[in-house]
Amino acid sequence: MSRALRAALCAIVLITPALLTGCADNSAGIPAGKNLADIKIPAEVSPSTELTIGTPETEVALRLSGQLAKIPFKVKWANISGGPKCSEAFRAHSLDICSAAEIPSIQAHWTGLDTELVAAEFRKDPLHHPVYELGIAPGAHINTLVDLRGKRIAYSPGQAQGALVLRILAKAGLGKKDVKLVEMPSTDDVYATALGGRQVDAAPLGGVYIKRYPAKYGKDGGKLLTHGLRDDPAHLWVPTESVSDPAKAAAIKEFVTYWARAEIWIDTHPKEWIEGYYVKDQGLSEEDGAYLVQQAGHPDIPGDWTSAIARQQKTVDLLAKETGQKTFDAKTLFDRRFEKVAADAITTTGAGS
């Protein structure tokens, strides 16, 4: 089967994750008989190397901080992020770097798409700064996680929100069989509308909807329930074929340093970020932007991925159990040649200035 035909067929079946196995075209991946650790990343980046990068927030942060024009290689920016869209672009060989949470790389492994994580970020004090809270519908009579038994819960398989739902159920001593999972697109507006319309009893909500949902539906009994779990992993995610190419690997390594500095710049320049990103780029109010900055807390970019891999392994094992997939070693999802790159960038270059 030609690469073009395979890419076309994979695009068609993306709506059915179970059909994806075998769609990945890894012919341009790791050379036979080698692994990524054997491929040395050049110290210098060729200015002629081009990467297609789907990290919209980082692009804005680099522009606002004056760093965008300093990137020493060619960049084609793609307005794309998140697991499903990035997976599709990876399969079409049209994207080199994407921002994503922990679940897309796991799902990619199970569907035959060969990818790697090259940067990891978390939130300091993550239990006080969760990415999601559990929205509860008016009249659902859910006051504790155990009360989820028998309830309708919005669910998006293969997405961070879907994995969080399974983790919440496990914490409550429940499984998929104990609730009714209602599959729907994992966007906060869809989830909030479904909750307000009592189409589901519970759903994870993130972003400004943690603020907006109780404000809109609280008078009717809509509320939020804290799940008490870590839900903060964020990554730079790449197709293995890109980091198998030494020239591209060098450029990706350099971009990881720019990404890390951008994350610290965002944290240390909240006013500029609120105005430049949330207000001007996203069209939110200054009040909403300030809320999101406060909600996010401060970034934690580790130079040792041991704990991150251990947490990822627990997620792999849980998802395997609940979805019938085969568990695997989470270490295979991380390209540890990049392990210290981001942390070193922010400790040796004065990134916060």
KEFI-285364 format. One line per 2 residues: their letters; for each residue x, y, z of N, C-alpha, C. Coordinates in steps of 0.02 Angstrom, whole numbers, plus 50000, padded with zeros to 5 digits. Layout:
N
A> X,Y,Z,X,Y,Z,X,Y,Z ~ ...
END
This chain:
353
MS> 50043,49940,50000,50000,50000,50000,50044,50062,50000 ~ 50029,50111,49957,50069,50171,49954,50060,50213,50017
RA> 50109,50257,50032,50104,50300,50090,50044,50346,50083 ~ 50032,50373,50023,49976,50419,50014,49909,50385,50026
LR> 49903,50322,50000,49840,50286,50010,49831,50269,50083 ~ 49886,50248,50117,49880,50232,50188,49859,50292,50228
AA> 49888,50351,50213,49870,50412,50249,49797,50429,50239 ~ 49773,50420,50176,49703,50435,50162,49656,50389,50199
LC> 49672,50325,50199,49630,50277,50235,49630,50290,50309 ~ 49688,50308,50337,49692,50322,50409,49651,50383,50427
AI> 49651,50433,50384,49612,50492,50398,49537,50475,50402 ~ 49516,50429,50359,49446,50408,50358,49427,50373,50422
VL> 49471,50329,50447,49452,50289,50505,49469,50321,50571 ~ 49494,50384,50569,49511,50416,50632,49451,50422,50679
IT> 49390,50422,50651,49332,50428,50694,49318,50364,50732 ~ 49353,50310,50715,49344,50246,50749,49411,50222,50773
PA> 49432,50240,50835,49499,50225,50860,49517,50152,50855 ~ 49469,50106,50865,49485,50035,50865,49510,50012,50797
LL> 49495,50051,50743,49516,50030,50677,49585,50056,50658 ~ 49615,50094,50703,49678,50127,50684,49738,50081,50684
TG> 49735,50024,50718,49793,49981,50723,49819,49964,50654 ~ 49884,49975,50644,49914,49960,50580,49915,50018,50532
CA> 49880,50074,50548,49879,50130,50502,49944,50168,50501 ~ 49981,50166,50555,50042,50206,50558,50092,50184,50506
DN> 50120,50232,50472,50173,50219,50424,50239,50236,50456 ~ 50275,50186,50477,50338,50197,50513,50399,50185,50468
SA> 50387,50186,50402,50442,50171,50357,50498,50220,50361 ~ 50483,50282,50385,50536,50332,50392,50559,50339,50464
GI> 50547,50289,50504,50562,50292,50576,50633,50274,50592 ~ 50644,50237,50647,50710,50220,50669,50742,50171,50621
PA> 50805,50182,50603,50839,50134,50559,50841,50065,50590 ~ 50838,50014,50548,50837,49945,50572,50897,49931,50616
GK> 50885,49897,50671,50938,49876,50716,50962,49930,50764 ~ 50929,49988,50763,50949,50043,50808,50890,50062,50852
NL> 50906,50100,50905,50853,50133,50943,50873,50206,50949 ~ 50827,50246,50976,50840,50318,50979,50903,50335,51018
AD> 50918,50297,51070,50977,50311,51110,51041,50305,51069 ~ 51039,50266,51014,51098,50258,50972,51108,50316,50924
IK> 51057,50358,50916,51060,50412,50868,51083,50476,50903 ~ 51144,50498,50889,51172,50557,50922,51140,50620,50893
IP> 51120,50665,50937,51092,50729,50915,51149,50778,50903 ~ 51154,50805,50843,51208,50853,50829,51207,50913,50876
AE> 51266,50938,50891,51270,50996,50936,51246,51060,50903 ~ 51254,51064,50837,51235,51124,50801,51171,51111,50760
VS> 51131,51163,50755,51069,51160,50716,51081,51192,50648 ~ 51063,51156,50595,51069,51185,50528,51014,51236,50517
PS> 51030,51296,50496,50979,51347,50484,50932,51328,50427 ~ 50950,51278,50387,50907,51257,50332,50854,51205,50354
TE> 50861,51179,50414,50813,51130,50440,50746,51164,50452 ~ 50692,51131,50433,50625,51159,50443,50583,51111,50485
LT> 50549,51138,50534,50502,51100,50575,50432,51131,50568 ~ 50382,51087,50566,50313,51110,50571,50290,51098,50643
IG> 50270,51152,50676,50259,51151,50748,50188,51172,50765 ~ 50154,51130,50804,50086,51145,50825,50083,51158,50900
TP> 50107,51217,50920,50104,51238,50990,50082,51311,50991 ~ 50018,51324,50980,49995,51393,50971,50011,51439,51030
ET> 50005,51415,51091,50020,51458,51149,50094,51478,51150 ~ 50137,51430,51135,50209,51444,51135,50226,51495,51081
EV> 50195,51489,51023,50207,51538,50969,50191,51608,50993 ~ 50134,51617,51027,50116,51683,51051,50165,51707,51105
AL> 50183,51662,51151,50229,51681,51205,50297,51702,51177 ~ 50321,51666,51127,50386,51684,51097,50382,51751,51061
RL> 50326,51764,51030,50318,51829,50997,50315,51886,51048 ~ 50275,51876,51101,50268,51928,51152,50333,51941,51189
SG> 50373,51889,51197,50436,51895,51235,50495,51916,51191 ~ 50483,51924,51126,50536,51945,51081,50584,51890,51060
QL> 50565,51828,51071,50610,51772,51056,50595,51738,50989 ~ 50538,51753,50960,50516,51716,50900,50567,51720,50843
AK> 50591,51780,50830,50637,51790,50773,50706,51761,50785 ~ 50720,51741,50847,50787,51715,50864,50794,51640,50852
IP> 50739,51606,50838,50743,51533,50827,50789,51519,50768 ~ 50841,51477,50777,50893,51471,50727,50880,51419,50672
FK> 50817,51406,50657,50800,51360,50601,50733,51383,50575 ~ 50711,51352,50521,50649,51371,50489,50590,51339,50526
VK> 50538,51379,50537,50478,51354,50572,50417,51368,50530 ~ 50376,51318,50521,50309,51327,50493,50260,51314,50549
WA> 50226,51367,50572,50180,51360,50628,50113,51333,50606 ~ 50088,51285,50643,50023,51255,50628,49975,51270,50686
NI> 49917,51295,50670,49867,51311,50722,49831,51247,50741 ~ 49866,51205,50777,49841,51139,50794,49870,51117,50860
SG> 49830,51084,50901,49855,51055,50963,49804,51003,50986 ~ 49823,50964,51035,49777,50912,51060,49786,50846,51024
GP> 49770,50793,51060,49784,50725,51037,49757,50706,50968 ~ 49691,50706,50957,49664,50681,50893,49690,50718,50832
KC> 49691,50785,50835,49714,50823,50777,49788,50813,50764 ~ 49827,50811,50818,49899,50801,50809,49914,50730,50784
SE> 49878,50681,50810,49887,50612,50785,49875,50608,50711 ~ 49821,50640,50689,49804,50639,50617,49860,50672,50576
AF> 49886,50728,50601,49940,50762,50565,50004,50721,50566 ~ 50019,50688,50621,50077,50644,50624,50072,50589,50571
RA> 50013,50559,50566,50003,50505,50518,50011,50529,50445 ~ 49994,50591,50434,50000,50620,50367,50070,50649,50355
HS> 50115,50640,50403,50184,50665,50398,50186,50741,50386 ~ 50140,50777,50419,50135,50849,50408,50147,50890,50471
LD> 50171,50858,50525,50183,50892,50588,50242,50861,50624 ~ 50286,50903,50652,50345,50878,50687,50340,50883,50763
IC> 50304,50933,50789,50299,50943,50861,50227,50965,50877 ~ 50202,50940,50933,50135,50957,50954,50134,50962,51030
SA> 50089,51002,51058,50079,51002,51130,50019,50958,51146 ~ 50026,50917,51197,49972,50870,51215,49980,50849,51287
AE> 49926,50822,51315,49928,50794,51383,49956,50723,51381 ~ 49944,50683,51432,49977,50618,51437,49944,50564,51395
IP> 49878,50569,51382,49841,50515,51352,49855,50504,51278 ~ 49862,50556,51237,49872,50544,51165,49930,50498,51148
SI> 49986,50504,51184,50043,50460,51168,50027,50387,51184 ~ 49988,50376,51237,49967,50308,51254,49921,50280,51201
QA> 49872,50320,51181,49826,50299,51129,49862,50286,51064 ~ 49911,50329,51048,49950,50319,50987,49986,50252,50987
HW> 50014,50233,51044,50049,50169,51049,50001,50112,51033 ~ 49940,50115,51059,49892,50062,51049,49864,50061,50978
TG> 49871,50115,50942,49845,50116,50873,49900,50113,50821 ~ 49961,50096,50843,50015,50085,50796,50051,50146,50772
LD> 50040,50204,50803,50074,50266,50784,50135,50274,50828 ~ 50194,50278,50798,50258,50280,50834,50276,50351,50851
TE> 50273,50368,50916,50285,50437,50938,50329,50438,51000 ~ 50353,50497,51018,50394,50507,51077,50375,50572,51113
LV> 50385,50573,51178,50378,50634,51217,50448,50663,51229 ~ 50456,50728,51215,50522,50759,51219,50526,50814,51270
AA> 50471,50830,51303,50471,50879,51358,50412,50865,51403 ~ 50421,50879,51467,50368,50866,51516,50361,50926,51562
EF> 50299,50944,51576,50285,51000,51621,50226,50982,51666 ~ 50230,51004,51727,50176,50992,51775,50160,51058,51810
RK> 50116,51056,51859,50100,51115,51898,50124,51107,51969 ~ 50155,51158,51995,50173,51157,52066,50108,51159,52107
DP> 50108,51121,52161,50048,51116,52203,49987,51096,52161 ~ 49991,51040,52125,49940,51022,52076,49871,51008,52105
LH> 49868,50986,52167,49802,50972,52196,49763,51037,52211 ~ 49799,51092,52218,49766,51156,52228,49758,51194,52162
HP> 49788,51168,52109,49782,51199,52043,49767,51144,51991 ~ 49710,51111,51998,49694,51058,51950,49677,51087,51881
VY> 49688,51047,51830,49669,51066,51762,49593,51060,51754 ~ 49564,51009,51786,49492,50996,51781,49460,50989,51850
EL> 49396,51007,51854,49355,50989,51911,49294,50954,51884 ~ 49261,50917,51926,49204,50878,51904,49140,50919,51910
GI> 49111,50936,51852,49048,50972,51852,48991,50924,51868 ~ 48945,50946,51911,48888,50906,51931,48824,50940,51907
AP> 48780,50903,51874,48719,50931,51846,48669,50948,51901 ~ 48627,50998,51889,48573,51013,51937,48530,50952,51949
GA> 48516,50938,52012,48472,50882,52029,48504,50813,52024 ~ 48570,50809,52014,48602,50744,52006,48613,50707,52072
HI> 48610,50744,52128,48618,50714,52195,48686,50678,52201 ~ 48738,50713,52178,48806,50687,52185,48844,50734,52231
NT> 48862,50709,52290,48898,50749,52339,48968,50723,52353 ~ 48980,50660,52337,49046,50630,52344,49059,50588,52283
LV> 49121,50567,52273,49138,50527,52215,49101,50460,52214 ~ 49088,50433,52273,49052,50369,52278,48981,50376,52250
DL> 48953,50436,52252,48885,50448,52227,48881,50443,52151 ~ 48938,50435,52118,48937,50428,52045,48908,50361,52023
RG> 48903,50313,52067,48876,50248,52049,48807,50256,52017 ~ 48800,50225,51958,48737,50226,51923,48723,50290,51884
KR> 48769,50338,51885,48757,50402,51853,48784,50403,51781 ~ 48759,50452,51743,48781,50464,51674,48840,50513,51675
IA> 48897,50491,51648,48957,50532,51650,48982,50544,51579 ~ 48994,50607,51561,49022,50624,51496,49091,50592,51490
YS> 49104,50563,51432,49165,50523,51424,49193,50532,51353 ~ 49258,50543,51350,49292,50550,51286,49351,50503,51284
PG> 49343,50443,51257,49399,50395,51256,49458,50422,51216 ~ 49517,50408,51241,49578,50431,51207,49598,50502,51223
QA> 49560,50535,51266,49575,50604,51285,49590,50608,51360 ~ 49622,50663,51380,49639,50672,51450,49577,50669,51495
QG> 49522,50700,51471,49461,50700,51511,49434,50630,51522 ~ 49439,50588,51470,49415,50520,51476,49455,50479,51525
AL> 49521,50487,51522,49564,50451,51569,49552,50475,51640 ~ 49540,50540,51648,49526,50566,51715,49462,50536,51743
VL> 49411,50528,51701,49349,50496,51724,49364,50426,51751 ~ 49404,50387,51715,49420,50319,51737,49460,50321,51803
RI> 49503,50369,51810,49542,50375,51872,49497,50395,51930 ~ 49450,50439,51917,49403,50460,51969,49362,50399,51992
LA> 49338,50360,51944,49299,50301,51962,49341,50252,52003 ~ 49404,50243,51983,49447,50197,52021,49457,50222,52092
KA> 49465,50287,52100,49473,50315,52168,49411,50302,52210 ~ 49352,50303,52178,49289,50292,52213,49273,50218,52222
GL> 49318,50175,52198,49305,50103,52203,49254,50079,52152 ~ 49248,50116,52097,49200,50099,52044,49236,50082,51980
GK> 49200,50052,51934,49226,50038,51867,49176,50060,51815 ~ 49192,50049,51751,49148,50070,51697,49079,50038,51703
KD> 49078,49977,51728,49014,49941,51733,48967,49971,51785 ~ 48995,50012,51829,48955,50040,51884,48921,50106,51866
VK> 48938,50133,51806,48910,50197,51785,48889,50191,51712 ~ 48858,50243,51686,48843,50246,51615,48886,50300,51583
LV> 48934,50279,51543,48978,50327,51510,48945,50350,51444 ~ 48938,50415,51437,48906,50444,51379,48959,50478,51336
EM> 48975,50448,51280,49028,50475,51237,49005,50538,51202 ~ 49048,50590,51206,49034,50653,51172,49100,50690,51164
PS> 49102,50739,51119,49164,50777,51109,49189,50809,51173 ~ 49254,50807,51184,49283,50828,51247,49299,50903,51247
TD> 49250,50944,51233,49260,51016,51239,49219,51042,51298 ~ 49247,51092,51332,49215,51116,51393,49145,51144,51380
DV> 49136,51177,51322,49070,51205,51310,49018,51150,51299 ~ 49037,51097,51264,48992,51041,51253,48975,51008,51320
YA> 49025,50996,51361,49014,50965,51426,48970,51009,51471 ~ 48984,51074,51472,48945,51119,51515,48872,51122,51493
TA> 48861,51123,51427,48792,51124,51401,48756,51060,51418 ~ 48791,51003,51411,48761,50939,51427,48743,50934,51501
LG> 48785,50962,51543,48770,50963,51615,48710,51008,51630 ~ 48711,51069,51602,48657,51115,51614,48590,51090,51589
GR> 48592,51052,51534,48531,51023,51506,48514,50956,51535 ~ 48552,50933,51584,48541,50870,51619,48542,50810,51573
QV> 48583,50815,51520,48594,50758,51475,48643,50709,51507 ~ 48686,50734,51550,48731,50693,51590,48729,50718,51662
DA> 48751,50676,51707,48751,50695,51778,48817,50725,51801 ~ 48871,50707,51767,48937,50731,51786,48982,50734,51725
AP> 49029,50781,51726,49077,50789,51671,49136,50830,51694 ~ 49197,50814,51672,49255,50855,51689,49251,50922,51653
LG> 49264,50976,51689,49265,51043,51660,49332,51075,51673 ~ 49357,51112,51623,49421,51145,51630,49417,51217,51608
GV> 49474,51253,51613,49478,51322,51589,49428,51367,51624 ~ 49401,51415,51586,49355,51464,51615,49289,51432,51635
YI> 49275,51371,51612,49212,51340,51629,49210,51317,51702 ~ 49268,51310,51733,49269,51298,51806,49238,51358,51842
KR> 49246,51416,51814,49217,51477,51842,49145,51488,51815 ~ 49136,51478,51751,49072,51496,51720,49015,51449,51737
YP> 49030,51384,51742,48976,51336,51751,48936,51348,51816 ~ 48969,51351,51874,48929,51363,51935,48897,51432,51935
AK> 48929,51481,51902,48899,51548,51899,48834,51547,51860 ~ 48831,51506,51808,48771,51503,51765,48718,51456,51792
YG> 48740,51399,51819,48691,51347,51838,48686,51336,51914 ~ 48726,51374,51952,48726,51364,52025,48658,51376,52056
KD> 48620,51424,52029,48554,51439,52058,48506,51380,52049 ~ 48520,51337,52000,48478,51278,51988,48504,51216,52023
GG> 48563,51222,52054,48592,51164,52089,48654,51137,52056 ~ 48675,51166,51999,48738,51145,51968,48797,51165,52011
KL> 48848,51122,52014,48905,51136,52058,48966,51099,52033 ~ 49021,51109,52069,49084,51075,52054,49102,51029,52111
LT> 49136,50974,52094,49160,50926,52144,49234,50916,52133 ~ 49274,50927,52184,49346,50918,52178,49363,50844,52178
HG> 49404,50822,52130,49420,50751,52125,49481,50731,52165 ~ 49526,50778,52181,49583,50764,52223,49637,50721,52191
LR> 49640,50721,52124,49691,50683,52088,49735,50730,52048 ~ 49797,50709,52035,49840,50747,51991,49815,50739,51919
DD> 49806,50795,51885,49784,50792,51816,49823,50841,51772 ~ 49886,50854,51793,49924,50910,51765,49977,50895,51713
PA> 49987,50833,51688,50041,50823,51641,50030,50861,51575 ~ 50083,50892,51550,50083,50923,51484,50149,50906,51451
HL> 50147,50896,51386,50207,50872,51352,50216,50906,51284 ~ 50278,50904,51259,50291,50912,51189,50297,50842,51160
WV> 50261,50832,51106,50250,50765,51077,50271,50766,51004 ~ 50307,50714,50983,50334,50713,50915,50327,50644,50884
PT> 50322,50640,50818,50326,50575,50785,50398,50549,50789 ~ 50406,50484,50797,50472,50454,50804,50515,50468,50742
ES> 50483,50471,50684,50522,50483,50623,50557,50551,50626 ~ 50529,50600,50660,50561,50665,50664,50622,50664,50708
VS> 50619,50632,50767,50677,50630,50811,50728,50576,50789 ~ 50710,50536,50739,50758,50488,50711,50802,50521,50659
DP> 50782,50578,50635,50821,50617,50587,50867,50663,50627 ~ 50933,50654,50624,50979,50694,50666,50970,50769,50658
AK> 50959,50793,50596,50952,50865,50586,50888,50890,50620 ~ 50834,50853,50612,50772,50874,50645,50777,50866,50720
AA> 50811,50814,50743,50818,50805,50815,50855,50864,50847 ~ 50906,50890,50812,50943,50948,50837,50898,51009,50841
AI> 50855,51018,50791,50809,51075,50791,50756,51066,50845 ~ 50732,51005,50854,50682,50992,50906,50713,51006,50975
KE> 50775,50984,50985,50809,50998,51049,50813,51073,51061 ~ 50829,51111,51010,50834,51183,51017,50765,51213,51032
FV> 50713,51186,50999,50646,51213,51012,50624,51198,51084 ~ 50644,51141,51111,50626,51126,51180,50653,51180,51227
TY> 50713,51206,51212,50740,51260,51255,50698,51323,51248 ~ 50676,51339,51188,50634,51398,51178,50567,51389,51211
WA> 50539,51329,51206,50475,51314,51239,50480,51323,51315 ~ 50534,51297,51345,50542,51302,51417,50548,51375,51439
RA> 50587,51414,51402,50594,51485,51419,50528,51521,51411 ~ 50489,51501,51361,50423,51532,51351,50376,51517,51409
EI> 50378,51456,51435,50336,51438,51491,50353,51479,51553 ~ 50417,51490,51564,50437,51531,51621,50420,51604,51609
WI> 50427,51628,51548,50409,51697,51532,50334,51707,51546 ~ 50292,51661,51527,50220,51666,51540,50208,51672,51615
DT> 50243,51631,51654,50233,51631,51726,50256,51695,51759 ~ 50308,51726,51732,50336,51786,51764,50312,51851,51733
HP> 50269,51846,51682,50241,51906,51650,50165,51899,51642 ~ 50130,51891,51699,50058,51877,51694,50018,51932,51660
KE> 50035,51996,51672,49996,52050,51642,50003,52050,51566 ~ 50065,52041,51543,50077,52039,51470,50043,51979,51439
WI> 50043,51923,51475,50012,51862,51449,49936,51869,51446 ~ 49907,51896,51497,49834,51906,51497,49813,51949,51439
EG> 49848,52005,51430,49829,52052,51377,49846,52024,51307 ~ 49906,51997,51300,49928,51976,51234,49898,51911,51210
YY> 49885,51865,51257,49858,51799,51237,49783,51793,51250 ~ 49763,51797,51313,49694,51785,51330,49647,51837,51300
VK> 49667,51901,51302,49622,51953,51277,49629,51961,51201 ~ 49689,51976,51176,49698,51991,51106,49695,51929,51061
DQ> 49724,51873,51084,49726,51813,51041,49665,51769,51049 ~ 49641,51760,51111,49586,51715,51124,49518,51750,51131
GL> 49518,51815,51136,49455,51852,51139,49419,51847,51205 ~ 49455,51830,51259,49424,51826,51325,49428,51894,51359
SE> 49390,51901,51412,49394,51962,51451,49457,51962,51493 ~ 49477,52021,51515,49536,52026,51559,49523,51988,51624
ED> 49461,51990,51648,49443,51954,51709,49451,51879,51700 ~ 49428,51853,51643,49436,51781,51630,49510,51763,51624
GA> 49548,51806,51590,49620,51793,51584,49655,51791,51651 ~ 49638,51838,51694,49668,51839,51761,49649,51776,51800
YL> 49587,51753,51792,49566,51692,51826,49606,51632,51802 ~ 49616,51627,51737,49653,51570,51710,49726,51570,51732
VQ> 49756,51628,51736,49825,51633,51761,49828,51609,51833 ~ 49781,51632,51873,49780,51611,51944,49766,51536,51950
QA> 49721,51511,51908,49701,51440,51911,49759,51394,51893 ~ 49802,51417,51847,49856,51374,51824,49913,51368,51874
GH> 49920,51416,51919,49976,51412,51966,50042,51423,51931 ~ 50094,51388,51953,50161,51397,51926,50186,51332,51894
PD> 50228,51337,51842,50251,51277,51807,50306,51240,51844 ~ 50307,51175,51835,50360,51132,51862,50387,51092,51804
IP> 50449,51108,51784,50480,51075,51726,50539,51034,51753 ~ 50530,50968,51763,50582,50928,51795,50638,50909,51748
GD> 50697,50901,51776,50754,50876,51738,50763,50801,51746 ~ 50720,50770,51784,50721,50697,51795,50650,50672,51783
WT> 50641,50628,51736,50575,50605,51716,50553,50541,51753 ~ 50591,50519,51803,50575,50456,51836,50504,50456,51864
SA> 50486,50508,51901,50419,50512,51930,50366,50519,51876 ~ 50381,50558,51824,50333,50567,51770,50318,50501,51736
IA> 50370,50461,51725,50361,50396,51692,50321,50349,51737 ~ 50335,50352,51802,50298,50309,51850,50224,50326,51849
RQ> 50207,50391,51848,50137,50411,51845,50105,50390,51779 ~ 50144,50397,51726,50119,50376,51660,50106,50301,51659
QK> 50149,50263,51693,50139,50190,51695,50074,50172,51729 ~ 50058,50207,51784,49995,50194,51818,49935,50208,51773
TV> 49941,50261,51733,49887,50277,51686,49881,50224,51632 ~ 49938,50202,51606,49938,50148,51556,49903,50086,51583
DL> 49922,50067,51643,49894,50006,51673,49819,50012,51685 ~ 49797,50070,51709,49726,50080,51721,49686,50078,51655
LA> 49711,50115,51606,49676,50116,51542,49674,50048,51509 ~ 49729,50011,51515,49731,49943,51487,49678,49899,51520
KE> 49672,49905,51585,49623,49865,51621,49552,49883,51602 ~ 49538,49947,51595,49470,49970,51583,49449,49967,51509
TG> 49498,49964,51464,49481,49965,51392,49497,49900,51356 ~ 49528,49853,51392,49543,49790,51360,49606,49790,51318
QK> 49646,49844,51322,49708,49847,51286,49764,49811,51324 ~ 49819,49799,51291,49876,49767,51323,49921,49819,51354
TF> 49939,49809,51417,49983,49857,51449,50053,49853,51419 ~ 50093,49905,51430,50161,49907,51403,50203,49952,51448
DA> 50268,49953,51436,50315,49992,51475,50312,50065,51455 ~ 50290,50108,51500,50282,50179,51485,50348,50213,51466
KT> 50405,50183,51483,50469,50212,51465,50476,50220,51390 ~ 50442,50177,51352,50448,50180,51279,50417,50242,51250
LF> 50377,50279,51290,50345,50339,51265,50389,50401,51270 ~ 50445,50396,51306,50488,50453,51321,50555,50446,51286
DR> 50575,50498,51249,50642,50500,51220,50688,50535,51271 ~ 50724,50495,51309,50761,50521,51365,50825,50558,51345
RF> 50840,50561,51280,50894,50605,51258,50877,50678,51273 ~ 50812,50692,51279,50789,50760,51291,50773,50775,51364
EK> 50787,50727,51408,50763,50730,51477,50783,50795,51513 ~ 50844,50816,51505,50869,50874,51543,50867,50939,51504
VA> 50846,50936,51442,50852,50995,51398,50812,51054,51425 ~ 50748,51043,51439,50705,51098,51460,50727,51126,51528
AD> 50740,51082,51575,50761,51104,51642,50826,51143,51639 ~ 50873,51119,51599,50937,51154,51592,50928,51223,51560
AI> 50880,51229,51514,50869,51292,51480,50847,51346,51528 ~ 50807,51327,51579,50781,51379,51624,50825,51390,51686
TT> 50875,51348,51695,50919,51357,51752,50986,51389,51732 ~ 51001,51390,51667,51067,51414,51646,51064,51477,51603
TG> 51002,51499,51586,50998,51556,51540,50959,51616,51567 ~ 50938,51612,51631,50900,51668,51658,50834,51678,51622
AG> 50797,51622,51611,50737,51624,51570,50683,51668,51599 ~ 50683,51677,51664,50629,51715,51694,50637,51791,51688
S> 50693,51812,51661,50705,51885,51658,50668,51917,51601
END
